[in-house]
Amino acid sequence: MKRSIEWQIATIKAINQETPNVKTYTLTLPNWTPHRAGQHYDLRLTAPDGYQAQRSYSIASEPERSGEIDLTVEKLDDGEVSTYMNEVLVVGDQIEVRGPIGGYFVWEAAMGGPLLLVAGGSGIVPLMAMMRHRAAAGAYSPDAAGSHNIKVPTRLLYSSRSPEDVIYFEELMRLRAECDGLEIFHTFTRQHPPEWTGYARRIDNQMLSEVAGPLGKTALVYICGPTLLVEAVANGLVQIGLDPRQIRTERFGPTGGNS
């Protein structure tokens, strides 16, 4: 029987400023349920006059954390929920949530790899849950001899407008430095650091070939970001030889379409 997902009251335990327009909210849940990396929660705000606004936000934290979740929210110019959260909510406040929700755009360690992750802007959030899950679960693949002692080979391609727009910057730097089979590639579409030698353009087929190539044709692919980016990347990967059945996508509207 399918589990009924009920609304519950979550308490804000911590708020972390990720970028000038993005914050991560750690929520403690009285009825916590383990999620799968890539799932989301619905969040509902109710005004004194009864008006309600509801939005869905991807879970950023790994399933191995118990009793709480992280939701990373970008403040949008026309976003009534994201603006309220960014400007009004403080530690100790309570909000209505329900979840976890979703079963298509998910990755679990048992699924193996290789794994190709492509993000645009705040599309990094569910992919961050996957990378955190990969680290926490000890996601290993068999080596040539059949022993499970090689971390699932994973490559992240992350498109941002500028370095200050990179969400989870410090954690991504740490994960890259661990050299456990996770490689991270940034591309900046508007501004890049002085003497930057990495990518500095929108994602194209050449970039996809260079990043995805070493993973081979059997890679599992997860793409999340603005609609135009997601469609371009998915089409590009098919054009360079990946099977569409290996590609899973999650997109959001035109906001942020210049990532």
C-alpha positions, -999 to +999 in steps of 0.1 A: +000+000+000+013+034-009+024+055+021+002+086+027+024+117+029+010+140+056+019+176+063+040+181+095+055+211+114+092+214+110+115+236+131+143+256+116+175+243+134+201+263+114+204+287+084+235+289+063+242+316+037+256+297+007+257+326-018+243+362-017+210+348-029+210+312-016+205+299+019+204+263+033+178+256+060+183+227+083+149+214+094+141+190+123+111+168+116+089+152+142+080+124+117+112+120+099+113+094+071+145+084+052+146+098+018+164+089-014+189+112-029+172+133-055+138+135-038+121+168-026+098+182+000+068+204-004+068+235+018+036+255+026+032+290+040-002+302+054-009+339+059-032+351+088-060+357+063-058+320+052-039+326+019-015+298+012+016+295-010+033+262-017+066+253-034+087+222-039+124+221-029+150+194-034+166+178-004+203+187-002+212+164+027+222+127+024+197+100+035+221+088+062+214+119+084+186+111+108+158+133+121+165+163+099+169+175+063+186+204+045+166+224+020+187+249-001+166+277-014+175+304-040+158+338-035+139+347-067+129+382-076+093+372-081+093+343-056+069+349-027+079+318-008+117+321-014+116+358-006+097+352+027+121+324+037+152+346+028+140+378+045+117+366+074+125+332+087+150+328+115+163+299+136+135+285+158+107+294+134+083+266+123+070+258+088+047+232+072+064+205+051+055+172+036+077+145+020+099+129+008+084+130-026+095+117-060+109+084-074+122+091-108+151+115-103+168+095-076+202+077-072+211+051-046+245+036-040+232+002-049+226+015-085+263+019-090+278+039-118+298+054-134+279+086-126+277+118-146+261+148-128+254+180-147+240+211-129+230+246-137+227+271-109+206+258-080+202+226-100+232+215-080+210+208-049+196+173-056+230+163-071+247+174-039+225+150-020+237+123-044+274+132-038+269+133-001+251+099-002+279+085-023+304+095+004+283+085+034+272+052+020+306+041+008+293+037-028+317+011-042+319-005-076+336-038-084+372-037-098+385-059-125+389-088-101+353-085-088+362-069-054+340-040-043+369-016-035+366+012-060+344+042-053+318+047-080+335+069-106+317+102-106+321+134-125+302+167-119+299+195-145+286+226-128+276+257-147+274+290-128+273+326-137+303+335-116+324+321-088+303+339-061+273+320-075+287+286-068+266+269-042+284+247-016+317+261-029+339+251+001+324+216+004+329+210-034+365+220-029+369+196-001+352+167-020+375+173-050+405+172-027+396+138-013+405+122-046+382+092-041+369+090-077+349+122-077+360+148-102+345+183-104+344+207-134+332+242-132+322+264-161+315+301-157+292+319-181+296+355-171+326+361-149+355+339-140+385+343-117+417+359-129+440+335-147+412+309-148+421+281-171+389+261-168+357+263-189+342+298-194+312+293-216+278+276-217+278+239-218+283+225-254+289+192-270+327+196-269+326+202-232+303+172-227+326+150-247+356+160-226+339+156-192+317+125-200+342+107-222+363+090-196+332+075-179+324+056-211+290+049-227+274+032-197+273+061-173+242+069-154+233+106-160+214+131-139+209+166-152+192+194-131+188+231-138+170+256-160+149+241-187+170+253-216+202+240-200+187+206-192+173+201-227+206+212-244+227+189-222+204+159-226+203+163-264+240+169-265+248+137-246+226+117-270+244+133-299+278+121-285+265+086-281+248+080-248+216+061-246+186+083-237+175+056-213+205+063-191+196+100-188+173+114-161+164+151-160+148+175-136+142+211-146+128+243-133+112+273-152+127+301-171+140+318-140+178+314-140+178+305-176+211+323-181+230+299-158 
